[in-house]
């Protein structure tokens, strides 16, 4: 899978805002070239929620273990939630241990090296082994983000 294929897949969901910062648009330089996906039917970047998925193309401070500074390397990060995380990895997000995997391994679904305990999964350079799983995880993360948005909207009307 390419970054463009991932962006195209997620952008096809109703109500998704795909934020792709670049030079001159006011976002921090560190974020340029990356992609952040929000459920935001009004098209405005939410200030009170995190994206439900991201694509990063470089190391961020404190998040260097995947070695994204290698040529042609990126990582898709997906908020899977506890249930899906457990189904995919055979352990809960908060369980320490399990199968320890090199965070830089390619085309393998792993716990996110920084946010795994919060139910995030990651794949460096998704390809044939993980393409179906990445699509399924993105679909699920979208549905969860939309459901959270709808619950918040319903509670604010009460």
C-alpha positions as a Markdown table, in Angstrom:
| # | Residue | x | y | z |
|---|---|---|---|---|
| 1 | Unk | 0.0 | 0.0 | 0.0 |
| 2 | Unk | 1.1 | 3.5 | -0.7 |
| 3 | Unk | 0.4 | 6.6 | 1.4 |
| 4 | Unk | -1.8 | 7.9 | -1.4 |
| 5 | Unk | -3.8 | 4.6 | -1.4 |
| 6 | Unk | -4.3 | 4.9 | 2.4 |
| 7 | Unk | -5.4 | 8.6 | 2.1 |
| 8 | Unk | -7.7 | 7.7 | -0.7 |
| 9 | Unk | -9.3 | 4.8 | 1.2 |
| 10 | Unk | -9.9 | 6.8 | 4.4 |
| 11 | Unk | -11.0 | 10.0 | 2.5 |
| 12 | Unk | -13.7 | 7.9 | 0.9 |
| 13 | Unk | -15.5 | 7.6 | 4.2 |
| 14 | Unk | -18.4 | 9.9 | 4.8 |
| 15 | Unk | -17.6 | 12.8 | 7.2 |
| 16 | Unk | -13.8 | 12.2 | 7.2 |
| 17 | Unk | -11.4 | 15.1 | 7.3 |
| 18 | Unk | -8.0 | 14.1 | 5.9 |
| 19 | Unk | -5.5 | 16.7 | 7.1 |
| 20 | Unk | -2.3 | 16.7 | 5.1 |
| 21 | Unk | -0.1 | 19.6 | 6.4 |
| 22 | Unk | 2.4 | 21.2 | 4.1 |
| 23 | Unk | 4.6 | 24.3 | 3.8 |
| 24 | Unk | 2.7 | 27.5 | 4.1 |
| 25 | Unk | -0.5 | 26.3 | 5.6 |
| 26 | Unk | 0.2 | 27.1 | 9.3 |
| 27 | Unk | 0.8 | 23.7 | 10.6 |
| 28 | Unk | 4.2 | 22.8 | 12.3 |
| 29 | Unk | 6.9 | 21.9 | 9.9 |
| 30 | Unk | 7.4 | 18.5 | 11.7 |
| 31 | Unk | 3.9 | 17.5 | 10.5 |
| 32 | Unk | 4.5 | 18.3 | 6.8 |
| 33 | Unk | 4.1 | 15.3 | 4.6 |
| 34 | Unk | 2.1 | 13.3 | 7.2 |
| 35 | Unk | -1.7 | 12.6 | 7.2 |
| 36 | Unk | -4.1 | 12.9 | 10.1 |
| 37 | Unk | -7.7 | 11.5 | 9.8 |
| 38 | Unk | -10.6 | 12.8 | 11.8 |
| 39 | Unk | -14.3 | 12.1 | 11.8 |
| 40 | Unk | -15.5 | 15.7 | 11.3 |
| 41 | Unk | -18.6 | 16.0 | 9.2 |
| 42 | Unk | -18.4 | 19.8 | 9.3 |
| 43 | Unk | -14.8 | 19.7 | 7.8 |
| 44 | Unk | -13.3 | 21.6 | 10.7 |
| 45 | Unk | -10.2 | 20.1 | 12.6 |
| 46 | Unk | -11.6 | 19.1 | 16.0 |
| 47 | Unk | -9.8 | 20.6 | 19.0 |
| 48 | Unk | -11.1 | 18.1 | 21.5 |
| 49 | Unk | -10.2 | 14.7 | 20.0 |
| 50 | Unk | -7.3 | 12.9 | 18.5 |
| 51 | Unk | -7.3 | 11.6 | 14.9 |
| 52 | Unk | -8.5 | 8.0 | 14.6 |
| 53 | Unk | -5.6 | 7.2 | 12.2 |
| 54 | Unk | -2.4 | 8.8 | 11.0 |
| 55 | Unk | 0.4 | 8.2 | 8.5 |
| 56 | Unk | 3.8 | 9.4 | 9.5 |
| 57 | Unk | 6.8 | 9.7 | 7.3 |
| 58 | Unk | 9.5 | 10.6 | 9.8 |
| 59 | Unk | 10.6 | 10.1 | 13.3 |
| 60 | Unk | 8.9 | 12.3 | 15.9 |
| 61 | Unk | 10.6 | 13.2 | 19.2 |
| 62 | Unk | 10.3 | 10.3 | 21.6 |
| 63 | Unk | 9.1 | 8.0 | 18.7 |
| 64 | Unk | 12.2 | 6.9 | 16.9 |
| 65 | Unk | 12.0 | 3.1 | 17.4 |
| 66 | Unk | 10.4 | 2.5 | 14.0 |
| 67 | Unk | 13.3 | 4.1 | 12.2 |
| 68 | Unk | 11.2 | 6.1 | 9.9 |
| 69 | Unk | 14.3 | 8.0 | 8.8 |
| 70 | Unk | 15.0 | 5.2 | 6.4 |
| 71 | Unk | 14.4 | 5.9 | 2.7 |
| 72 | Unk | 10.9 | 5.2 | 1.5 |
| 73 | Unk | 9.6 | 4.3 | 4.9 |
| 74 | Unk | 6.3 | 5.4 | 6.6 |
| 75 | Unk | 4.1 | 4.0 | 9.3 |
| 76 | Unk | 0.3 | 3.9 | 9.4 |
| 77 | Unk | -1.1 | 4.3 | 12.9 |
| 78 | Unk | -4.6 | 3.2 | 13.8 |
| 79 | Unk | -6.6 | 3.5 | 16.9 |
| 80 | Unk | -8.0 | 0.0 | 17.1 |
| 81 | Unk | -9.4 | 0.0 | 20.6 |
| 82 | Unk | -9.0 | -2.7 | 23.2 |
| 83 | Unk | -11.2 | -5.3 | 21.6 |
| 84 | Unk | -9.6 | -5.2 | 18.1 |
| 85 | Unk | -6.1 | -4.7 | 19.5 |
| 86 | Unk | -6.6 | -7.9 | 21.6 |
| 87 | Unk | -8.1 | -9.8 | 18.6 |
| 88 | Unk | -5.1 | -8.9 | 16.4 |
| 89 | Unk | -2.2 | -9.3 | 18.9 |
| 90 | Unk | -3.6 | -11.9 | 21.4 |
| 91 | Unk | -3.1 | -9.6 | 24.3 |
| 92 | Unk | -4.7 | -6.5 | 25.7 |
| 93 | Unk | -3.1 | -3.1 | 25.2 |
| 94 | Unk | -2.1 | -2.8 | 28.8 |
| 95 | Unk | -0.5 | -6.2 | 29.0 |
| 96 | Unk | 3.3 | -5.9 | 29.1 |
| 97 | Unk | 5.1 | -8.5 | 27.1 |
| 98 | Unk | 3.5 | -10.7 | 24.6 |
| 99 | Unk | 5.5 | -11.1 | 21.4 |
| 100 | Unk | 8.1 | -8.4 | 21.4 |
| 101 | Unk | 8.6 | -7.2 | 17.8 |
| 102 | Unk | 11.1 | -4.8 | 16.4 |
| 103 | Unk | 9.1 | -1.6 | 15.9 |
| 104 | Unk | 10.8 | -1.1 | 12.6 |
| 105 | Unk | 9.7 | -4.4 | 11.1 |
| 106 | Unk | 7.9 | -3.9 | 7.8 |
| 107 | Unk | 4.5 | -5.2 | 6.7 |
| 108 | Unk | 3.6 | -6.5 | 10.2 |
| 109 | Unk | 0.8 | -5.4 | 12.5 |
| 110 | Unk | 2.3 | -4.4 | 15.8 |
| 111 | Unk | 1.4 | -2.4 | 18.9 |
| 112 | Unk | 2.2 | 1.2 | 18.3 |
| 113 | Unk | 5.7 | 1.8 | 19.9 |
| 114 | Unk | 4.5 | 4.8 | 21.9 |
| 115 | Unk | 0.6 | 4.5 | 22.0 |
| 116 | Unk | 0.1 | 0.8 | 22.1 |
| 117 | Unk | -1.1 | 0.9 | 25.7 |
| 118 | Unk | -3.9 | 3.2 | 24.5 |
| 119 | Unk | -5.1 | 0.6 | 21.9 |
| 120 | Unk | -3.2 | 1.9 | 18.9 |
| 121 | Unk | -1.8 | -0.5 | 16.3 |
| 122 | Unk | 0.8 | 0.3 | 13.6 |
| 123 | Unk | 2.3 | -1.0 | 10.4 |
| 124 | Unk | 5.5 | 0.2 | 8.8 |
| 125 | Unk | 5.3 | 0.0 | 5.0 |
| 126 | Unk | 2.1 | -2.0 | 4.7 |
| 127 | Unk | 2.3 | -4.4 | 1.8 |
| 128 | Unk | 0.9 | -7.8 | 0.7 |
| 129 | Unk | 0.9 | -9.4 | 4.2 |
| 130 | Unk | -1.0 | -6.5 | 5.9 |
| 131 | Unk | -3.0 | -4.7 | 3.2 |
| 132 | Unk | -6.3 | -6.4 | 4.1 |
| 133 | Unk | -5.7 | -6.0 | 7.8 |
| 134 | Unk | -4.9 | -2.3 | 7.4 |
| 135 | Unk | -8.1 | -1.7 | 5.4 |
| 136 | Unk | -10.1 | -3.6 | 8.0 |
| 137 | Unk | -8.5 | -1.7 | 10.9 |
| 138 | Unk | -9.0 | 1.7 | 9.2 |
| 139 | Unk | -12.7 | 0.8 | 8.5 |
| 140 | Unk | -13.1 | -0.2 | 12.2 |
| 141 | Unk | -11.3 | 2.9 | 13.5 |
| 142 | Unk | -13.6 | 5.1 | 11.3 |
| 143 | Unk | -16.7 | 3.4 | 12.6 |
| 144 | Unk | -15.6 | 3.9 | 16.2 |
| 145 | Unk | -14.7 | 7.5 | 15.7 |
| 146 | Unk | -18.0 | 8.2 | 14.1 |
| 147 | Unk | -19.9 | 6.5 | 16.9 |
| 148 | Unk | -17.9 | 8.5 | 19.5 |
| 149 | Unk | -18.8 | 11.7 | 17.6 |
| 150 | Unk | -22.5 | 10.8 | 17.5 |
| 151 | Unk | -22.6 | 9.9 | 21.2 |
| 152 | Unk | -21.0 | 13.3 | 22.1 |
| 153 | Unk | -23.5 | 15.1 | 19.8 |
| 154 | Unk | -26.4 | 13.3 | 21.3 |
| 155 | Unk | -25.3 | 14.1 | 24.9 |
| 156 | Unk | -24.8 | 17.8 | 24.1 |
| 157 | Unk | -28.4 | 18.0 | 22.9 |
| 158 | Unk | -29.7 | 16.8 | 26.2 |
